[in-house]
Structures are given as C-alpha cells and as structure tokens.
Amino acid sequence: MSNASGWGLTARLISKHFGVLGDRISETIANFDPETATEADRDRLADTLRETAQVLASARSSFEKEHQDVVNLRNLIENDEKATEKLAERLAAGSISEATVTMFCDELEANKSRLPQEIQEEADAKAYMDELQKIIDALSQQLSEFDAQAKKAMQQLAAAKAQKDLQEMRMERQAQLSGLSGMKGNSTALNALTRRAQKVSSEAEGLRIVADIGQKPLDQKAELDAIRKSVAQDDKAGETALERLKRLSAAKTA
C-alpha cells in the first residue's frame, strides 16, 4: 500500500464497480506528500476521501447482502438435507409423489452447486470492502499528517512573526533613545531654555544684591535702636523706688 504498484488489486476491484475511480484514488494516494502539499492538494484529497467513504458505505451494504445470501443458502441446504430422510419415508409410504421428491432433490443439488459461487461472491465483496477500508485509513492518515504539518507551519509562522515584531519594537526603541540623546546635545529648544534659566538666575542675583544694599541701613538703624534700648534699660535697672519717684516728679515739673 506504500506505492503505486501496491494498488493493483484495489484498482481492479474498484474499476470493476466504479470505472476509473480506482486509478484516480491510487494515483491521489501515491502522489500525495503531506510535507509539500498545498491547501488545494489537501482539498482534493479530502474530496477523494469523501467519495471513497461513500463507495465504502455501498461496499459494506453489498457485503452484508452477499453474506446474508450465503447464510440463508447454507441454512436452506442444511434444513433440506435434514428433510431427505422424512421425504424418503413418505415416498416409500406413498404419501408423496415421486415428481415432488424429484423437484426437491433438483433444488437441493442446485443450491449445493450454487453455494461455492455465493461464497466466492461473499469473499470478493469482503475483499473489496477491506481494500476500501485500507484506502480510507490511508487517506485519513495523510490528511492527519497534512494537518499536523500545517499546524506546525502555522506555529512556526506565528513564532517568526512574533520575533519580527520584537525586533521592530527594539529598533523603534533604539531610534527613540537615539533621538533623545541627540536632543540632549543639539536641541535648539533645550539650549534656549538653558540660556533663559541662566539669564533669569543672573537677574535674580542682581535683585538680591540691590535688596541687600537697601536692607543694610535698615539693619544698622535697628542695631542702634537695640543698643539705645539696652542702655536705657541698664540705667533704670539700679534705680530705687525713691529715686524713681524723684525722677518722675522732676519730669512732671519740667
């Protein structure tokens, strides 16, 4: 069943019943390579599988009929053989005519002569059915192998696509980082902002110096006031109550 030469019996059996179908099925199976087949090849194989399955269903029905014919004929022969003794007794007793017994014997001998042919037809039908089943099994296996190869190829394609997306993402990230690095050293906007910050910082420093100059006299005056207040408090610190009354009285008179 592994090459075209192995399909001789199958082709003959199928061609006997279905013309060129046997040759086409044999050629389809022999030439199908799951590893290199296309989707169209797979569809043709699937179509052949469906057609063969229909033929197999018909072959099974034919075999069942041939088998039942053999069973029925054997049972008929067996029962007729059992009846011969009784027929002989009745013929001897004159309860049955010789013509009837002769017709019975003719039918029994004809059935016995026909039995080998019926058995052969049953065997042919079974061989035909078995060959079709082998074809179904081979087609099914090749379809499974094709589907497995297709699944593997799809997985490889998905992995390759994911790897491509990853590399594109890396390149995009590198471009972004490269752009940011360029902005650090060459960006006109960043340079303008830096110069503006330096100018504002210089202006703030100038304002601080001016403010410090204006604040200095105020700080000096506050320092003198603090000294005066401290001296006045020191003068009053040793004054007795009588001296205080005299001072206050003198201040009132004055």
C-alpha positions in Angstrom: 0.0 0.0 0.0 3.1 2.2 0.1 3.5 2.8 -3.6 1.5 2.8 -6.8 2.3 -0.9 -7.6 0.6 -1.9 -4.4 -2.7 -0.7 -5.7 -3.1 -3.3 -8.4 -5.8 -5.3 -6.7 -7.5 -2.2 -5.3 -7.6 -0.5 -8.8 -9.0 -3.7 -10.4 -11.7 -4.2 -7.7 -12.7 -0.5 -7.7 -12.6 -0.2 -11.5 -14.8 -3.3 -11.7 -17.5 -1.5 -9.9 -16.8 2.2 -10.4 -14.7 2.6 -13.6 -11.7 4.9 -13.4 -12.3 5.8 -9.8 -9.8 3.2 -8.6 -7.0 4.5 -10.8 -7.7 8.1 -9.6 -7.7 7.1 -5.9 -4.5 5.1 -6.3 -2.8 8.0 -8.0 -4.0 10.5 -5.5 -2.7 8.5 -2.5 0.6 7.6 -4.2 1.4 11.1 -5.2 0.3 13.0 -2.1 3.2 14.3 0.0 1.9 16.0 3.2 5.2 17.9 3.7 4.9 19.7 0.3 1.2 19.6 -0.4 -0.7 22.8 -0.9 -4.2 23.6 0.5 -5.6 22.8 -2.9 -4.0 19.3 -2.7 -5.5 18.9 0.7 -8.9 19.8 -0.6 -8.6 17.3 -3.4 -7.5 14.6 -1.0 -10.5 15.4 1.3 -12.8 15.2 -1.7 -11.4 11.8 -2.6 -11.8 10.7 1.0 -15.5 11.7 0.9 -16.1 9.9 -2.4 -14.3 6.8 -1.1 -16.3 6.8 2.1 -19.5 6.8 0.0 -18.1 3.9 -2.0 -17.2 2.1 1.2 -20.7 2.5 2.6 -22.1 1.0 -0.6 -19.5 -1.8 -0.4 -20.4 -2.6 3.1 -24.1 -2.9 2.1 -23.2 -5.2 -0.7 -21.0 -7.4 1.5 -23.8 -7.6 4.1 -26.2 -8.8 1.3 -23.7 -11.3 -0.1 -23.0 -12.6 3.4 -26.7 -12.9 4.2 -27.2 -14.8 0.9 -24.6 -17.3 1.9 -26.1 -17.7 5.4 -29.6 -18.2 4.0 -28.4 -20.7 1.4 -26.5 -22.7 3.9 -29.4 -22.8 6.3 -31.7 -23.9 3.4 -29.3 -26.6 2.3 -28.9 -27.8 5.9 -32.7 -28.0 6.5 -33.3 -29.7 3.2 -30.7 -32.3 4.0 -32.4 -33.0 7.3 -35.7 -33.4 5.4 -34.4 -36.0 3.0 -35.0 -38.9 5.4 -38.6 -37.9 6.0 -39.2 -37.5 2.3 -37.7 -40.9 1.7 -40.1 -42.4 4.3 -43.1 -40.6 2.9 -42.1 -41.6 -0.7 -41.8 -45.2 0.5 -45.2 -44.9 2.2 -46.7 -43.4 -0.9 -47.8 -40.2 0.9 -45.8 -38.0 -1.5 -45.4 -38.2 -5.3 -42.1 -39.1 -6.9 -42.3 -35.9 -9.0 -42.4 -33.7 -5.9 -39.4 -35.6 -4.4 -37.6 -35.2 -7.7 -38.2 -31.5 -7.8 -37.0 -31.2 -4.2 -33.8 -33.1 -5.0 -33.1 -31.0 -8.0 -33.4 -27.8 -5.9 -31.2 -29.2 -3.2 -28.5 -30.2 -5.7 -28.8 -26.8 -7.5 -28.4 -25.0 -4.2 -25.3 -27.1 -3.3 -23.9 -26.3 -6.7 -24.6 -22.6 -6.2 -23.1 -22.4 -2.7 -19.4 -22.2 -3.8 -20.3 -19.3 -6.1 -22.2 -17.5 -3.4 -19.3 -18.0 -1.0 -16.9 -16.6 -3.6 -19.1 -13.6 -4.2 -19.1 -13.0 -0.5 -15.3 -13.3 -0.3 -15.0 -10.9 -3.2 -17.3 -8.4 -1.6 -15.4 -8.6 1.7 -12.0 -8.2 -0.1 -13.4 -5.2 -1.9 -14.7 -3.7 1.3 -11.5 -4.4 3.2 -9.4 -2.7 0.4 -11.7 0.3 0.5 -11.2 0.5 4.3 -7.4 0.4 3.8 -7.9 3.3 1.3 -9.9 5.2 3.9 -7.3 4.6 6.5 -4.5 5.8 4.2 -6.4 8.9 3.1 -7.2 9.7 6.7 -3.6 9.3 7.8 -2.4 11.5 5.0 -4.9 14.2 5.9 -3.9 14.0 9.5 -0.2 14.3 8.5 -1.0 17.3 6.3 -3.0 18.9 9.1 -0.1 18.3 11.5 2.4 19.8 9.1 0.0 22.7 8.5 -0.3 23.3 12.3 3.5 23.1 12.7 3.9 25.6 9.8 1.4 27.9 11.4 3.2 27.7 14.7 6.5 28.5 13.0 4.9 31.4 11.2 3.5 32.8 14.4 6.8 32.5 16.1 8.6 34.2 13.2 6.0 37.0 13.2 6.4 37.4 17.0 10.2 37.6 16.6 9.8 40.1 13.8 7.5 42.3 15.9 10.0 42.1 18.8 12.9 43.2 16.6 10.9 46.0 15.1 10.0 47.1 18.6 13.6 47.0 19.6 14.6 49.1 16.6 11.9 51.6 17.3 13.0 51.9 20.9 16.6 52.4 19.8 15.5 55.1 17.4 13.6 56.8 20.3 16.6 56.6 22.6 18.9 57.9 19.8 16.6 60.8 19.2 16.6 61.7 22.9 20.4 61.5 23.0 20.5 63.9 20.1 18.2 66.3 21.8 20.4 66.5 24.9 23.4 67.8 22.9 21.8 69.5 19.9 18.3 70.6 20.7 17.8 74.3 20.0 14.8 74.4 22.3 16.7 72.9 25.2 19.6 75.3 24.6 17.2 78.3 24.6 15.6 77.1 27.8 19.1 76.7 29.4 20.1 80.2 28.4 16.8 81.6 29.6 17.3 79.9 33.0 20.8 81.3 33.3 19.5 84.9 32.5 16.7 84.6 35.0 19.2 83.4 37.6 21.5 86.3 36.9 18.6 88.8 37.2 17.6 87.2 40.5 21.1 87.5 41.8 21.2 91.2 40.8 17.9 91.9 42.6 19.3 90.1 45.6 22.4 92.4 45.7 20.2 95.5 45.3 17.9 94.3 48.1 20.9 93.6 50.3 22.2 97.2 49.8 18.8 98.7 50.7 18.5 96.4 53.7 21.8 97.3 55.1 20.9 100.8 56.5 17.7 99.4 58.0 19.7 96.7 59.7 22.2 99.3 61.0 19.4 101.5 62.4 17.7 98.5 64.0 21.1 97.6 65.6 21.5 101.2 67.0 17.9 101.2 68.4 18.6 98.0 70.1 21.8 99.4 71.7 19.9 102.5 72.9 17.1 100.5 74.4 19.6 98.2 76.1 21.5 101.2 77.7 18.3 102.8 78.9 17.2 99.6 80.5 20.6 99.3 82.1 20.4 102.9 83.6 17.0 102.1 85.1 18.0 98.8 86.4 19.8 100.2 89.6 17.1 102.9 90.4 15.5 102.8 93.9 11.9 103.5 94.4 12.6 106.9 96.0 14.9 107.8 93.1 12.3 106.8 90.6 9.6 109.0 92.4 12.0 111.9 92.3 12.7 111.3 88.6 9.1 111.0 87.7 8.3 114.2 89.8 11.1 116.1 88.1 9.8 115.0 84.8 6.3 116.2 85.7 7.6 119.7 86.9 9.7 120.1 83.9 
